[in-house]
Amino acid sequence: MSSEKKRVPAMKSLLAFEAAVRLGSMTAAAKEIGTTQPAISQQIRSLEESVGGALLDRSGNQLRPTEGGQRLYHDISPLLSNLHSALERVQSGFSNHVPLITIAANFGFSHLWLLPRLQTLKETFPGLRFQVLPIDQHDSSNLHDVDIAISFGKRNSQMGTEITLAPELVFPVCSPAFARRHGLGQIITRKDLGSVVLLHMDERNPRWLDWTRWAESAGFGIIDEKSSFTFNNYPLLLNAAIQGQGLTLAWGALVEQAVNDGRLLRLGPTVLREDHGYILRTRHQQNSVIRPVIEWFKSSLEDSNSTD
């Protein structure tokens, strides 16, 4: 080998750098790799010495890659993921090991969308095992122990590990009997909103549209919510709507089955927020085992969220 060729940095330095950038924290990287924060810091400094420049901006409170660090991260992240996949396939060949893919998602998505399709997912990928981890936390960014994390929120085009599955579509739903009892048409009116019981989540999370912000987006202006009933669990809220207890807001993907079964009636108008939606985060976008599963989620969720 020519003496002019630079020595390839140690693998542990590359792993430490990739994990620190992906997780946004040296402490989280140390936890994932199974070492200490000072060791991660030292490995990254060794990598910086090897490449001849700073890879991390340490001037602020938040860990951020420099321009050169961002380029290196995007180059090595898929390579490390493919290496992990290759080792897993070899291990499978020696030990008949069936790869396990862990999927984390909030409780509403897990219960209303994923679980009814879990058998289809298994049949589509018979050579894989799946573990579903329902979570009830707003920020899934620290879920570094899972292969796929699905959450709802505002899209961030700068995140290289983020894939938008479907934009947000929000519309009113109720039981057919409730609609008949209150004379609701296919498109509800401002008068309807003031005369029927409105059901909504009791937690005012800015990521999700509530009745007030939905009404403003739909052109109704400010509405009176005095007749509202609140719930702290979205599947429970939908069940109340199915039982005819009121009108609620629905997200296309989550109520597809109930609407198709005739348990809920979809009304208008529909509010579309293209900058919000269901987002899949993974550090394995190029992994040959996980990539087809990601494509399955994209295709299936696009069908569920269709306006047809």
N, C-alpha and C positions, 0 to 999 in steps of 0.2 A: 504494500500500500504506500502511496506517495506520502512523503513527510509533509507535503503542502496541504494535504486534506486535514480538515479540523476533526478532532476527536468528537464522536457523538456523545452528547450529554448522558449522564447516568439515567436509567429508566426511572429510578425513584424521584429524581428531580423533575422529570417531565410529568409524572403522576401527581406529585405535590402541586406543581403549578396549575395543571388542568383542573384539579379538584378545588383549589383555592379560588380560581376565577369562576368556575361553574357555581360554586356554593356561596361565593362572595365573602368568604371568611376563612382565615387560616385555622381557626379553632374548629370549625365544621369540617374542614379538610382533614385535620388531624384525627378527628373522631371517625370519619369514614375510612381512612387508611389504616387506623389503628396505631397511631404514634402520638407525639406531643406537638403542641403548637410551636415551640422553639425549633424542633426538628424540621417541621414544614418550612419555617422561615429560613433556616440554614440551607435547606435543599434548594429553595427558590433563589437565594443569593448565589449559590453555586452555579445554578443554571444561568443567571444573569452574567456572571463572570465568564461563563463558557461562550455565550453569544455576544458578549461585548457591549451590553447596554441594559438599561432598566426595563423591566417587563411589567412592573406594578407601580402605580402612582400611590405613594405612601403619605402624601401631603395632607389628606383629609381624614375624616373619621371613617369613611367607607372605603373598603378595598376596591380599587378599580384598575383594570389593565391599561397600560400605555398604548399608544397606537401600534407600536411593534408587538407588544404583548397580546393585543387583540388579534393581530394577524397570526401570530404563533398559535394562539388558542384555537382559532378556527381551522388551522391546518392540522394540528395534532389530535384534536378531540375526536374526529371520525376515525383516525388511525388507531387510537387507543380503544375505541369502542369495537372496531373490527378485530383487534387483537383479542379482546375479551371474548368476542363471539367465536373466534377460531379455537381458542383454548377450551371453550365450553363444548364445541362440537367434538373435539378430540376426546374430551372427558366422557362425553356421551357415548362415543364409540367404544371406549374401554370398559365402561361400567354400566352401560344401558341406562345412563342417567337421563331423565326427561327434564328438559329445561323448564324452570318455573319463572313466570312473568308476574310481577306484582303490580297491581293497578290501584292507585289511590284516587278517590273522588269523593265529593261531598255527599252527604246522606241522601239528599233528594235525587241527585243524578244516579247514584248507585241503586237506590230502591226503585225509582220510577222508569229509568231508561236501561241501565246496564243489566240488572238481574233478569228481567224478562228476555234478554237477548244472550244471556250467558251460555245457554245450550247451543245456540247458533255459533257463538264464538268458539266453543270447544269443538264443534263439528267442522268448522272451517279450518281449525289448526289442531288436528288430532295428535300431532307430535309434541304438543306443548301442554303444560299445566298452568293454571291461572289462580291467583289469589287476589281477592277483592278486599280492599281496606277502606271502608266508609270512614270519612273524617268529617268533623264539624268545626273546622277552623277556617278563618278567612284566607290565610296566606299559606299556600302549599309550597312556597319557595324553599322551605327547609326540609322537604321530604326527599332527602338525598338517598334514603335507603330503598326507594321504590324505583321500578323501571319506567313506569308511566304515571304521571299525575295529571288529572283532569280537573280543572276548576273553572269558575265563571268570573269574568272581570273585564277590564279594559285591555284592549290589545296593545302590545308594545312591539313595534316592528324592529326595534333595536336588539331584541333578545334573540340570539341565535339558536337557543334551545326551545323556542316557542313556536307552536303550530296552531293556527286558528282552525278549529273544526267547523264552526258554523256561527254566523252573526246572530245577534239577539232579535227575536221576533216575539212580541208581547201582545196579547189580546185577551178580552174577557171571555170567561166560560161559566156555565152554570148547568144544572140538570135540565133536561127537556121539560120536566114537570114545573120547575121554577120559572122557566121562560113563559110557559103557557099561563101559569097562575098570575104573572105580573104583566102579561101582554107585551113581552119583549120581542122586538123584531130582529132581523138579521144584523142590523147595525143599531147599537144602542145610542141613546140621545143623552143630552145633559140632564133632561128631566128624569130619565130612567136612573141616572146616577144619584139623584137626590131623593128618589122614592123607594129604592130597594136596599136590602142589607148588603153591605160590602164587606168581604172577608179579606184579611191581609195578614202578613207576618207582623209580629209585634216588635221585631227588631228592625229599626230603620237603618239599613245598610246602604250606603251610597252606591255600592256596586249594582244593586238591583233597583228597578223601577218600582215605586209604590204607587198607590192610587193617585196621589196628588201630582206626582211628576209625570205619570202616564197620562193623566187627563190634560195636563198642560201640553205635552208632546202631541196628543191627539187633537188639539185645538179646542178643548172645552174650557180652558182657563182654570181658575181655582174652584174646587168643589168642596162641599160640606161633607166631612167624614164622621159626623156624629153617630151615624147608625152602624159604624164599622164594628166587626168582631175580629179579634186578633188571635193568632196561633203562633206557637214557637217551633213548629215542625211543618215543613211544606207538604209531605205526604198526608199528614193529618188534615191540613187545610183543604187539600183537594178532595179528601174523603168527605169533609163537611159539605163541599160544593156538590159532590155526587149525590149526597143525601138530601139535597134541596134546601140547604140552610142559607144560601146566599150566592152572590156573584163574586167571582174572584179573578185575579189576573193569572194568566198562564203563559208559560214559555213553551214554544212549539214542540221541541223535542220531548219534553217531559209529559205532555198530555196526549201524545199521538195515539197511544193504545186506547185510552179512555174515550177519546173522540171517535175513533174507528168503531169501538164497541157500542157507541150510542149512549154511554153513561154520562158523557159531558157534551154540551152543545157549544161549538165554537161560534162566537159572535165577533162583530167588528166594532170599531176600526182596529186595524193592526198597526202597532208602532214598531218601526225597524230602527235599531241603533247599530249601524255597521261597525262602529268602533268598540262595541262590546260583544261578548259572545262566549262560547265554550272554548277554552284554550287547553291544549295538551302540551305539557312540558316533559322533556326527556333529554338525557344526555346520550341517548342511543339512536339518534335519527338515522345513522348510516349502518347500524347493526343489522346484519343479514337475517337474524332471527326475529328481532323486534320490529324492523321496518314494515314488514307485511301486516303486522298487527295494527300499527299506526295507520296504514292505508285503509284497513278495514274500519277503524273508528271514523276516519274522515268520510268515507263513502256512506256508511250507515247513518251517521249523524246528519249529513247533508240531506239524505232522503227523509229523515225524521223532521227536519226543520223546513221542509219544502212548503211553499205557499200555495201549491196547486190544490 
